[in-house]
Amino acid sequence: MKKIMLLLVGGLFIYSPAFSQSKNINERIESQYLSPSHKAFIYQISPQTKTIDQLILNAGKAERIKFDLDYKRLKAKGLLANNPDTTWRFEEHKSPTDSMYRPVSYGQLWYEGDVASGDYLYSNESYKWQPDSMKLFPDRMNYSKVKEAGNDSSEVLYFRNFEKEPYYGSRTAYIYEPADGADYETFSEQLDQVNGWYKYAHNLSYRDENGWDTLSISERYNSETMEWYRESEQRYISNENYELSSYKSFAFEGGISYWNYDYTKLGEGRRYIYQVSKQWNSNKESLVGRDSVHFIYENNVITGEQYTWNDSVWVATGLYKTFQNLDDETLVDSLILYSVYPDSVDENGDVVIDDPIQKTEFDYDEAGNQTEIRTYRLDDGELVLSSRAVTTYKLYGDIYRFLLRETYSVDFVTGVMYKSGFSERFYDEEGNGTGDRSFNLNASGDTTYGGGTDYLTLEDGTLVYITLGWDYNNKELVVQYYRAYPRSFFGEGGYLNQSTYFDLRTNSGTRSVNVGGNYPGVFNDGPIPINVGDTLSFYVSARNMDLSVPEVSISSMPANASFDSETKKFWWVVDEENPGPMTYTATNKNGSSEVVVYFANVDSGTPVSNEEEDFNPKEFTLEQNYPNPFNPSTNIKFNFPQDSEVSLKVYNMLGQEVAVLVNEQMSSGLQTVKFDASNLSSGMYIYRLQAGNISKTKKMMLIK
């Protein structure tokens, strides 16, 4: 009987509803590979697969990445260095049962000395607000002394809730002339409430001038022997001949407790020659193999010999063969995985190759983008198609962007292949990302998971990230929460950065201001969700650096809204569906700061449906668009019993107008208007019909 030493658990990343929703994206990607060497082999012969994995891995991180980049640009402007005054921050939180935001924390940051020359003191203090005593208590204190060559020393103290003595702390001294030829050396101490300050760690770091050969050594202090003992070593090397990654940790009493070792031999053009993974075996007190793959290049065929460590020897467990495109060696036509007879050899002394147990085929477009992957698996002695992934790209300028990936899997009950999911990304005309969507489907076509994000930039530069989740009752994507990052600049180097998180499901959120200079900080309440007929009532929150309240005014309010500058209360019975933005202005003796506040019409009571509604021609009606969801066009029907001045407009979820479908005098009766959304991104939109003094609003979903 033939021995099949490998059972295929996955070839390439394919979305499938069989995956547990609790797994994170990285685990889902890793689960598609048999071993680190299998993944290394796939990445070596198909860099397009590696690129797609990275795209999917980074989906959902776009918000963090974009914000980090923008924050780095902000720091590069030198605002902190050029502003001698203290910068400060203030945070508020709103729980589901609160009617308004409540103070949570306060912090201040200051520099003393010549920041430009790199010789100064730095302080960053954070406090928590106790609602019972209405007082601030220390939370975290960070102090550093900085020299031109780098940090000279730093200290961090941590406090438990509403206690004035630190329960934990650490401080680090940076050595200007490191020992033993190191490039970097530090000594650190720690603080606890029992022992006070005590010696803790010693770190040495070595690196070549290019940073491709590094060694980091960490030592811990033994208070009983009053000696340092080695805790860990981490080594990384990358050059034209090989790549090495090693992490080794040591036990307190000596000896190695853990060691992970990966080595890849490189040939001409950094081609993989072989890859080896090893781990520490404490019983044998040595590194032992985990797996390995050897690469052989012959004409347009790359062969990978797979080995697994078995007690004391490497045992052949599989054979990969990939056939490259004759016209372009960077493109792979197919990859075949064979099982082997590890205990049998042929006349040349090589292991005997068994039948193929998996085959993966790759297709590309004219630009070399990977457009399709087909995976075949062994079933009853034959290779049968088990999954497909089809990818679409679009050219923006001179760069191809990933647009859509549709995945297909086999229904284990019927044996029929079905669409099991899709993932798509959206861009503006310049090719900048504006959002993404991801759905898993079952064999019946029902959505088992759905999610997505929209990235918006408002007129004032505010960045808004809207997270969508699947509503299983209404079978639609709905807004779950959003994050907004408004920013403004004013005065002599003053600035106001804000971060707002609001959960629409629980009616709770957290927001903070970070103010450069002794200017007032005022919170941006937008985007403010509104529905016609609701009573909107809230207090505008503003603070000075000393937590006193500055003067506040609001301009460009809705016509019938009111604001009491003494109590800071805004009040409005909502009688507009698409009001323009307001402006908050806070003023103290040092100057004024401003923020622009937007409204968002959410009309959450209107479901999205694919069914046409009953029609009564004697009533003023606005039907649900059909089809819905749609791509890229849909029909909107409405009726009014008398001639009227009619307006039919489309808005995004922030209340911004994106299309005008009707704006004219119309005769009474049933009307149908076609809406083409080819130029819009996927997502939820609002359409509003107004005839005379009567108006109606509904939602619709565009899915491209």
SENUSE-129372 format. One line per 5 residues: number of its first residue (from 1); their letters; for each residue x negated, z negated, y negated of C-alpha. Coordinates in steps of 0.5 Angstrom, whole numbers, plus 500, padded with zeros to 3 digits. Example, Ala and Ser with C-alpha at 12.3 -4.5 7.8 and 13.67 -1.06 7.14 Angstrom:
BEGIN
1) AS) 475/484/509  473/486/502 $
REM end
This chain:
BEGIN
1) MKKIM) 500/500/500  497/502/493  495/496/489  497/496/482  493/491/478 $
6) LLLVG) 497/492/471  504/492/469  506/495/463  509/490/458  509/494/452 $
11) GLFIY) 505/500/449  506/501/442  510/498/437  517/499/438  523/495/435 $
16) SPAFS) 528/493/440  534/488/440  531/485/446  526/481/442  528/474/440 $
21) QSKNI) 529/474/432  525/467/432  519/471/433  515/473/427  513/480/426 $
26) NERIE) 505/479/428  508/476/435  512/482/435  506/487/434  501/483/438 $
31) SQYLS) 506/483/444  506/491/445  499/491/447  496/488/454  490/485/451 $
36) PSHKA) 485/485/445  482/491/448  488/495/449  490/494/442  482/496/440 $
41) FIYQI) 483/502/444  489/504/441  487/503/434  480/507/436  484/513/438 $
46) SPQTK) 490/513/434  488/510/427  495/512/425  498/507/430  494/502/426 $
51) TIDQL) 496/504/419  504/503/421  502/497/425  499/494/418  505/497/414 $
56) ILNAG) 510/493/418  506/487/418  506/487/411  513/489/410  516/483/406 $
61) KAERI) 510/481/404  510/486/398  513/480/393  507/476/394  502/481/394 $
66) KFDLD) 505/484/388  506/478/384  499/476/386  496/482/383  500/482/377 $
71) YKRLK) 498/474/376  490/477/377  492/482/371  494/476/367  488/472/368 $
76) AKGLL) 484/478/366  487/478/360  483/472/358  489/468/355  487/461/358 $
81) ANNPD) 480/462/356  482/464/349  487/459/348  484/452/347  490/448/347 $
86) TTWRF) 493/445/354  498/449/358  503/446/361  509/447/367  516/444/368 $
91) EEHKS) 520/445/374  527/444/375  532/444/382  539/445/383  542/442/389 $
96) PTDSM) 549/445/392  553/439/389  549/439/382  553/443/377  546/443/373 $
101) YRPVS) 539/443/374  535/437/374  528/435/372  523/435/378  516/436/376 $
106) YGQLW) 511/436/370  504/438/370  499/440/365  492/444/365  487/443/360 $
111) YEGDV) 479/445/359  474/442/355  468/445/353  465/452/352  469/456/358 $
116) ASGDY) 466/463/356  459/460/357  461/457/364  460/450/362  466/446/361 $
121) LYSNE) 471/440/364  477/442/368  484/438/369  490/440/373  495/434/373 $
126) SYKWQ) 502/434/376  507/429/376  514/428/379  520/426/376  524/420/378 $
131) PDSMK) 531/420/377  533/413/377  528/411/372  527/417/368  520/417/369 $
136) LFPDR) 514/421/371  510/419/377  503/422/379  503/427/384  497/431/385 $
141) MNYSK) 491/430/380  485/435/380  479/435/376  473/439/376  466/440/372 $
146) VKEAG) 464/447/372  457/450/370  455/457/370  453/458/377  459/455/379 $
151) NDSSE) 463/448/381  458/442/380  463/437/382  471/437/384  476/431/385 $
156) VLYFR) 483/431/388  488/425/389  494/425/392  500/420/391  506/419/395 $
161) NFEKE) 513/419/392  513/415/386  507/411/387  502/410/382  496/409/387 $
166) PYYGS) 493/415/391  494/415/398  489/420/400  483/424/396  477/428/397 $
171) RTAYI) 472/430/392  466/435/393  459/436/390  456/443/390  449/443/390 $
176) YEPAD) 445/448/386  439/449/390  442/449/397  438/447/403  435/451/409 $
181) GADYE) 435/457/405  443/457/405  447/461/399  452/455/399  452/448/400 $
186) TFSEQ) 457/442/399  458/435/401  465/432/400  468/425/401  475/423/402 $
191) LDQVN) 479/417/400  484/413/404  488/406/402  484/402/407  477/405/407 $
196) GWYKY) 476/407/400  471/413/399  467/415/405  463/421/407  466/426/410 $
201) AHNLS) 463/433/411  457/437/409  458/445/409  452/450/409  454/458/408 $
206) YRDEN) 449/464/409  450/471/408  446/477/406  447/481/400  452/485/402 $
211) GWDTL) 456/480/405  457/483/412  452/478/416  455/471/415  454/464/418 $
216) SISER) 458/458/416  456/451/419  460/445/418  458/438/419  462/431/419 $
221) YNSET) 459/424/418  459/419/423  460/412/420  458/408/426  451/412/427 $
226) MEWYR) 451/414/420  449/421/422  452/428/421  454/431/427  455/439/427 $
231) ESEQR) 463/440/427  463/448/428  460/454/427  463/461/425  459/468/425 $
236) YISNE) 461/475/423  456/481/423  458/488/422  453/494/421  452/501/424 $
241) NYELS) 450/498/431  455/493/432  461/488/430  461/481/432  466/475/431 $
246) SYKSF) 464/468/434  467/461/432  465/455/436  467/448/435  464/442/437 $
251) AFEGG) 466/435/440  465/429/436  460/426/442  456/433/442  457/439/446 $
256) ISYWN) 462/445/445  469/444/445  471/451/444  468/458/443  471/465/442 $
261) YDYTK) 467/471/442  468/478/441  463/483/441  464/491/440  458/496/441 $
266) LGEGR) 458/502/436  455/509/436  455/515/432  460/515/426  462/507/428 $
271) RYIYQ) 465/510/435  467/504/440  462/504/446  464/498/449  468/492/447 $
276) VSKQW) 468/485/450  472/478/449  469/472/452  471/464/451  468/458/453 $
281) NSNKE) 469/455/460  468/447/459  467/447/467  461/452/467  459/450/460 $
286) SLVGR) 458/457/459  461/463/456  466/467/461  469/474/460  476/475/458 $
291) DSVHF) 477/482/458  473/489/456  473/496/455  468/501/456  469/508/452 $
296) IYENN) 467/515/454  467/521/450  467/528/453  469/534/450  477/532/447 $
301) VITGE) 478/527/452  476/519/451  476/515/457  477/507/457  475/503/463 $
306) QYTWN) 478/497/463  475/490/466  478/483/467  473/477/468  475/475/475 $
311) DSVWV) 471/468/477  464/471/476  464/478/476  468/484/471  473/487/476 $
316) ATGLY) 476/494/474  483/493/473  485/500/469  483/506/466  485/509/460 $
321) KTFQN) 485/517/458  486/520/452  487/527/450  485/529/443  488/535/439 $
326) LDDET) 483/541/440  484/543/432  483/536/429  479/530/433  482/525/429 $
331) LVDSL) 489/527/432  491/524/439  496/528/444  497/523/449  494/517/452 $
336) ILYSV) 495/515/460  494/509/463  492/509/470  492/503/475  486/502/480 $
341) YPDSV) 483/499/487  478/494/484  476/493/491  475/500/493  469/505/491 $
346) DENGD) 468/513/492  462/516/494  459/515/487  460/508/487  466/508/482 $
351) VVIDD) 472/505/483  478/509/486  483/511/481  491/510/482  497/514/480 $
356) PIQKT) 498/513/472  503/508/470  504/509/463  503/515/458  504/515/451 $
361) EFDYD) 505/522/447  503/523/440  506/528/435  504/529/428  506/534/422 $
366) EAGNQ) 501/539/418  498/533/414  496/529/420  501/524/419  504/521/426 $
371) TEIRT) 511/523/426  513/521/433  511/517/439  514/517/446  512/512/451 $
376) YRLDD) 513/514/459  513/508/464  513/508/472  520/508/475  521/509/482 $
381) GELVL) 514/513/483  515/517/477  514/517/469  520/517/465  521/516/458 $
386) SSRAV) 523/509/456  522/509/448  521/514/442  519/512/435  520/518/430 $
391) TTYKL) 517/517/423  518/520/416  514/521/410  514/523/403  509/526/399 $
396) YGDIY) 508/522/392  503/525/388  497/526/393  499/520/397  504/521/403 $
401) RFLLR) 509/514/403  512/512/410  520/513/409  523/511/415  522/509/422 $
406) ETYSV) 527/510/428  526/507/434  530/509/441  530/505/447  533/505/454 $
411) DFVTG) 539/502/456  538/498/462  545/498/464  547/505/464  540/508/463 $
416) VMYKS) 541/512/457  537/512/451  540/510/445  538/508/437  535/501/438 $
421) GFSER) 533/500/430  530/503/424  526/501/418  526/504/412  522/503/405 $
426) FYDEE) 524/506/398  520/508/392  521/510/385  519/517/382  512/515/382 $
431) GNGTG) 511/513/389  512/505/387  516/501/392  523/499/390  525/496/397 $
436) DRSFN) 526/496/404  531/495/410  530/494/417  536/494/422  536/493/430 $
441) LNASG) 542/496/434  545/495/441  547/500/446  554/500/443  551/502/436 $
446) DTTYG) 553/495/433  548/492/428  545/486/432  540/484/426  539/487/419 $
451) GGTDY) 535/485/413  532/488/407  529/487/400  530/490/393  524/490/388 $
456) LTLED) 527/491/381  523/491/374  528/489/368  527/492/361  523/486/359 $
461) GTLVY) 518/487/365  522/481/369  520/482/376  526/481/381  526/481/388 $
466) ITLGW) 533/481/392  533/479/399  539/481/403  541/479/410  546/481/415 $
471) DYNNK) 553/479/414  556/479/421  563/478/419  564/483/414  558/488/417 $
476) ELVVQ) 554/489/411  548/487/408  549/481/403  545/478/397  542/472/400 $
481) YYRAY) 537/470/395  533/472/389  527/471/386  525/473/379  519/472/375 $
486) PRSFF) 520/473/367  514/473/362  514/474/355  508/473/350  508/470/343 $
491) GEGGY) 504/467/337  497/466/337  495/467/345  502/464/347  505/466/353 $
496) LNQST) 511/464/358  511/465/365  517/463/369  519/463/377  526/463/379 $
501) YFDLR) 529/462/386  536/462/387  540/462/394  547/465/393  549/462/400 $
506) TNSGT) 548/455/398  549/455/390  542/452/390  535/454/387  529/452/384 $
511) RSVNV) 525/454/377  519/453/373  516/455/367  509/455/365  507/455/358 $
516) GGNYP) 500/457/355  499/453/348  503/448/345  509/452/345  516/451/347 $
521) GVFND) 519/453/354  526/455/355  529/457/362  531/464/363  538/463/367 $
526) GPIPI) 539/470/369  541/474/372  547/470/371  552/472/377  559/473/373 $
531) NVGDT) 566/475/375  572/477/371  576/471/370  571/466/372  569/460/367 $
536) LSFYV) 562/460/366  559/453/363  552/451/363  547/448/359  541/452/357 $
541) SARNM) 534/448/359  528/448/354  522/443/353  516/442/349  510/440/352 $
546) DLSVP) 511/432/351  518/433/354  522/433/348  527/438/347  526/444/342 $
551) EVSIS) 531/447/338  535/453/342  539/459/339  542/464/343  543/471/340 $
556) SMPAN) 547/477/343  552/473/346  558/476/349  564/477/343  568/471/346 $
561) ASFDS) 562/466/348  560/460/345  554/456/344  553/449/342  546/448/339 $
566) ETKKF) 547/440/339  549/439/346  545/446/349  552/448/352  554/455/353 $
571) WWVVD) 561/457/355  565/463/356  571/465/360  569/472/363  573/477/360 $
576) EENPG) 567/483/361  565/486/367  558/489/364  556/485/358  549/486/355 $
581) PMTYT) 543/481/356  543/475/351  536/472/348  534/465/348  530/463/343 $
586) ATNKN) 526/456/343  523/453/337  518/447/335  513/446/330  508/451/333 $
591) GSSEV) 512/457/333  518/460/338  518/463/345  524/468/347  527/470/354 $
596) VVYFA) 532/475/355  537/473/360  541/478/364  548/478/367  550/481/374 $
601) NVDSG) 557/482/376  557/480/384  565/481/385  564/477/392  571/478/394 $
606) TPVSN) 571/485/395  569/487/403  565/493/404  570/497/409  570/504/413 $
611) EEEDF) 577/504/413  582/508/408  587/503/404  594/504/404  596/508/397 $
616) NPKEF) 602/506/393  602/512/387  607/507/383  601/502/382  595/502/378 $
621) TLEQN) 590/502/384  583/503/386  581/505/393  575/503/397  570/509/397 $
626) YPNPF) 570/513/403  566/514/407  563/507/406  557/506/408  555/513/405 $
631) NPSTN) 549/517/405  548/521/400  555/522/397  562/519/398  569/519/395 $
636) IKFNF) 573/515/390  580/515/389  584/512/384  591/512/381  594/510/374 $
641) PQDSE) 602/511/373  601/513/365  596/518/361  590/513/359  583/513/357 $
646) VSLKV) 579/513/363  572/510/365  569/510/372  562/507/372  557/505/377 $
651) YNMLG) 552/499/377  547/496/381  547/489/383  544/486/376  550/489/372 $
656) QEVAV) 545/495/370  549/502/369  546/507/374  552/513/373  558/515/369 $
661) LVNEQ) 563/519/373  569/519/369  569/517/361  575/521/358  583/522/357 $
666) MSSGL) 586/523/364  593/525/366  597/520/370  597/520/378  592/520/384 $
671) QTVKF) 585/522/382  579/523/387  572/523/384  566/525/388  560/521/387 $
676) DASNL) 553/523/389  547/518/390  542/522/392  537/520/386  539/512/388 $
681) SSGMY) 536/508/393  539/504/399  543/498/397  549/495/394  553/498/388 $
686) IYRLQ) 559/496/384  564/501/381  569/499/376  575/503/374  578/502/367 $
691) AGNIS) 584/505/364  587/502/358  586/495/358  587/494/366  580/494/370 $
696) KTKKM) 579/494/377  572/493/381  569/494/388  563/494/392  560/500/396 $
701) MLIK) 554/501/400  549/507/400  544/507/406  539/513/406 $
REM end
